[in-house]
Amino acid sequence: MRALFRSNDRRFKAVDVFTNREGEWAAVTRSLAYRIEENRASTFDVEDLEAPRRNVMAFYGVGGIGKTALSHEVVERLSGEGRGPEQWPAIDSELGRFAPVRIDLSAQAGVDLETILLSLRVRLAELGRPMPAFDLAFHRYWEHNHPGESLADYLRRSSFFGRISSAMSVPDQIQEVLADVAQVLLLPGSIGALVGQTLKLVVSGLRDRQRRAQLMGECTRLPDLLEAEPDTDALSYYAHLLSWDLAQLPAEKSATLVVLLDTFEDVGDRSHRDVERLIQRVAWLMPNALFIITGRNRLQWDDEHLEGQLDWVGPRSWPLLAPSAERDPRQHRIGYLTEKDCQIYLSRRLTLDAEPLMTKSVRDIIVRRSHGLPLYLDLAVMRFLDLYHQRNHVPDAEEFNHDFPALVARTFRDLTLAERQVLRAVSLLDAFSISLAAAATAGLAPESATRALVERPFIEYDPTGPWPYYLHNLVQSAIREADSTAEDRWSRSEWKRAAGRTLAALGDEYRRAARLGDRRTVVACLRQGLRLARDFSLDLGWLVDASYLYVEDSVWEPIDIHAHASPRRTTVRSVRGRIAVALAESLDAIARRQRQHRQLTLDTLEAIIAGDVLPDDLTELPLYFIAECHRDIGNLDQSLAGMRRVAALGGRLAPDANRGLLHLARRLGQFPDVLAAAGSLGQRGHKDRTLGDLWWTQASIVRACDAYARERDAALRDDHAGEAAVSQACLAFSAAFQDRARALEQVERARRLLAGSNSAWSHRQLANAELLCDAGIDPSLPSRVTEAVALAEDRALTSITAYARFALCFHAAILADRDMLEAARTELRRSVKGKEFSYLLEASYFLADESVPNDVPRADWIDGPETTRARWRQLVHDRTVQIIDREG
């Protein structure tokens, strides 16, 4: 209606759209089927007050997610065929009739227990039968609490009941019951007020077995309820009488009562549960009805800690409301709409001449920013109409890069002050735990406020993450960007102080995770910390240590903080903020080199250096990886210069740079120099991996494998999973030259260790190990090598390319296929640049015991060329013997 009355154009159509919710409807029909099956069972007893209850289901979710719309549509669908959403499947006709009644419990509606029970009674009046036990008790209650006011007059004047056609049947049906009671008890005329002697006569008649049979049958608790003081507390127990009456109707005259209670958060006050207690009592005392409760918060009736606040609590009382319920869970969080459903909503919501008024580009940006929240879609529609009528043309898509303060108002509406403080603090985080939130608020709110907050529907839960709780993206964005209407809103300085506390809390989490070797949490702390430093101009502090720890382990998870960029903070002007951005972009580029050509990483890192933003203690990070990229691409001189520069700085990466210099020396065949210098690297410089790299080139496979194994085991002891995976991949490659069976075991172990690593080099080196394992055996090896080379060249991994081509030479030598060997050497020559990788070409002649041509640069072999030749030749011979034994 708001949309309709915003335009004078009669061609304009504003349609109320109800989208999706097939899953919720399926849950309702399952619960109905179960309820009816149990009601029809011969063992079901409506007067059994001890059996667990399975007659309540709850839908909960954030404000604006569509709970009220769902409640309305369920009533529509249950009210008759052809009503309700057309996409919902029909109900099984064997389930019989339904008597749905929807009650809005919002504060504005002003509904009390009397209204609730009277609403149920009015709905059941449509069955055309009195409800004698309830009617008798309710008559006593009404006469006592509404002296001088007839029920008929009240119903006629009521704006709530006056529009319900069956409402006026209730007084007539009550009078029919009173007349029957008077006749059985031989009272003159009809019963007026049930007080004094009249009440005693009715009660005694109900207790007398013969008269009771004539009056109400076996409703054993009616006399006691009539004798009780007819106040609100007693009224809540009258629900038992209504349930009993309903159970006495013959099947062909009965119906399943479905009670929908909407906006339950307005009565489910967590500090004062008086109204909730009465409503729960009604639900417990009516086991043959189905109660569908919709509200913002999960129903807590399964929580045993509420004993004393509510009459029946715990999973024994409400087994299907507990989180452990698997067969038929009754607590359902209403999900956000899918992208497709959002598009349908916006396309159908506003039309002009039967065509969508919104353009596709406008719909796309609204859908993207809505994260599936229907309230956001509706607010965006109103904004679209306002702009449309102001300018008389369709607004541009850029005008919907917009947050709505109303979202914050709806989110904050039923939160306590302490919960609001916690919510603002955790909006700074991707994810959080109870303890992390408590540290971030630093005394602003008690821990109990955090525990209450995490039960709210806008808090998502994922036990698999470093921290289990996180805000829905739209709620997080709205709180950060549009919190301008709340009286207790934070100022800019308060946000910055909160960010500082949160960064410090993350630092404590980082140090704890680093001690435990919990890399996932380390990386999560790094991501969130960098974003806080960027957004609030904070000192990096512990983030420097975390950055170096990140690169040390060679796992390379993504570090893209721009994915969470705040719309109002697209430009970072402060020096500290720009340092955080430069550091984050450096780490992200370093990690992305595993998934892209090294030249792209090189260009990004050189641009960061040119920007001259990083302080001295961080400049070596991009410098070192620039040198690595040059090495991978094959720019030997630039790589040497870069490694020397980093080594000269004497910083944290100096050991890595010294190792890088030795890698380059090994590529040039300067093996004795590498051996002499390797001892000075130490564990931080990965001495044993450097020795392993050296020894396999000398065909000294056992020594190479031993060195790699030492490096791997040391890394595992120190919880450096990435380094362990790299060393194991190298071990598998080295072992594959010698003992195929053992090498296959090493390949499998490497595959397991690499499962959590993004190191492209390590994965490609493992693929080379598999090529070597199949050398001399697999006739398709040449095509596999071609494929491996293409993949390596795609990432500019020149060493992997050279090793793959050398594997083909090994394969040809084993087969003694001179033509294949010569072709493989031709390919290998493409990897040789001057002296770089010429040692592999020289070794290819050792494999076949051939003379090395004069145009091949000679390497400086540790044990001399002849001894090295003999070892390479022996590896070929051993593999040949293994193949013969295998085939024999």
KABELRA-V395149 format. One record per backbone hydrogen bond with DSSP energy under -1.0 kcal/mol. CO is the residue of the C=O (numbers start at 1). NH is the residue of the N-H. If there is no record, write none. Layout:
BEGIN
CO NH
CO NH
END
This chain:
BEGIN
1 5
3 6
9 12
11 353
13 351
21 25
22 26
23 27
24 28
25 29
26 30
27 31
28 32
29 33
30 34
31 35
32 36
33 37
34 38
35 39
36 40
41 44
45 48
55 291
57 293
58 332
59 295
60 334
62 65
64 375
66 70
67 71
68 72
69 73
70 74
71 75
72 76
73 77
74 78
75 79
80 83
85 88
92 95
93 96
97 256
99 258
101 260
103 262
112 116
113 117
114 118
115 119
116 120
117 121
118 122
119 123
120 124
121 125
123 126
124 127
125 128
131 135
132 136
133 137
134 138
135 139
136 140
137 141
138 142
139 143
140 144
141 145
142 146
146 149
150 154
151 155
152 156
153 157
154 158
158 162
161 164
164 167
166 169
167 170
169 173
170 174
171 175
172 176
173 177
174 178
175 179
176 180
177 181
178 182
179 183
180 184
181 185
182 187
193 195
195 198
195 199
196 200
197 201
198 202
199 203
200 204
201 205
202 206
203 207
204 208
208 212
209 213
210 214
211 215
212 216
212 217
218 220
219 222
221 225
222 226
223 227
224 228
229 231
231 235
232 236
237 240
238 242
239 243
240 244
241 245
242 246
243 247
250 253
256 99
257 290
258 101
259 292
260 103
261 294
262 105
263 266
264 267
264 268
267 269
273 277
274 278
275 279
276 280
277 281
278 282
279 283
280 284
281 285
286 289
290 259
291 57
292 261
293 59
294 264
295 61
300 303
301 314
303 306
304 307
306 309
306 310
310 308
314 318
317 53
318 321
320 330
322 325
330 58
332 60
338 342
339 343
340 344
341 345
342 346
343 347
344 348
345 349
349 15
350 357
351 13
352 355
355 352
359 363
360 364
361 365
362 366
363 367
364 368
365 369
366 370
367 371
370 373
372 337
373 377
374 378
375 379
376 380
377 381
378 382
379 383
380 384
381 385
382 386
383 387
384 388
385 389
386 390
387 391
388 392
396 399
397 400
398 401
400 402
404 407
405 409
406 410
407 411
408 412
409 413
412 415
416 420
417 421
418 422
419 423
420 424
421 425
422 426
423 427
425 428
426 429
432 469
433 437
434 438
435 439
436 440
437 441
438 442
441 444
446 449
447 451
448 452
449 453
450 454
453 456
456 459
458 472
460 470
462 465
468 462
469 432
470 460
472 476
473 477
474 478
475 479
476 480
477 481
478 482
482 484
486 489
491 495
492 496
493 497
494 498
495 499
496 500
497 501
498 502
499 503
500 504
501 505
502 506
503 507
504 508
505 509
506 510
507 511
508 512
509 513
510 514
511 515
512 516
513 518
517 519
518 522
519 523
520 524
521 525
522 526
523 527
524 528
525 529
526 530
527 531
528 532
529 533
530 534
531 535
532 536
533 538
540 543
541 544
542 546
543 547
544 548
545 549
546 550
547 551
548 552
555 758
561 564
562 565
566 569
574 578
575 579
576 580
577 581
578 582
579 583
580 584
581 585
582 586
583 587
584 588
585 589
586 590
587 591
588 592
589 593
591 594
592 595
597 600
597 601
598 602
599 603
600 604
601 605
602 606
603 607
604 608
605 609
606 610
607 611
609 612
615 618
615 619
618 621
619 623
620 624
621 625
622 626
623 627
624 628
625 629
626 630
627 631
628 632
629 633
630 634
630 635
632 798
634 636
635 639
636 640
637 641
638 642
639 643
640 644
641 645
642 646
643 647
644 648
645 649
651 654
653 657
654 658
655 659
656 660
657 661
658 662
659 663
660 664
661 665
662 666
663 667
664 668
665 670
666 669
667 837
669 671
669 860
670 674
671 675
672 676
673 677
674 678
677 680
678 681
682 687
683 686
686 690
687 691
688 692
689 693
690 694
691 695
692 696
695 700
696 699
699 701
700 704
701 705
702 706
703 707
704 708
705 709
706 710
707 711
708 712
709 713
710 714
711 715
712 716
713 717
714 718
715 720
716 719
720 724
721 725
722 726
723 727
724 728
725 729
726 730
727 731
728 732
729 733
730 734
731 735
732 736
734 737
735 738
739 743
740 744
741 745
742 746
743 747
744 748
745 749
746 750
747 751
748 752
749 753
750 754
754 757
759 763
760 764
761 765
762 766
763 767
764 768
765 769
766 770
767 771
768 772
769 773
770 774
772 775
774 777
774 778
778 781
780 784
781 785
782 786
783 787
784 788
785 789
786 790
787 791
788 792
789 793
790 794
792 797
796 798
797 801
798 802
799 803
800 804
801 805
802 806
803 807
804 808
805 809
806 810
807 811
808 812
809 813
810 814
811 815
812 817
817 821
818 822
819 823
820 824
821 825
822 826
823 827
824 828
825 829
827 830
828 831
833 836
835 838
836 833
837 841
838 842
839 843
840 844
842 846
843 847
845 850
846 849
853 856
859 861
864 868
865 869
866 870
867 871
868 872
869 873
870 874
871 875
872 876
873 877
874 878
875 879
876 880
877 881
878 882
879 883
880 884
881 885
882 886
883 887
884 888
END
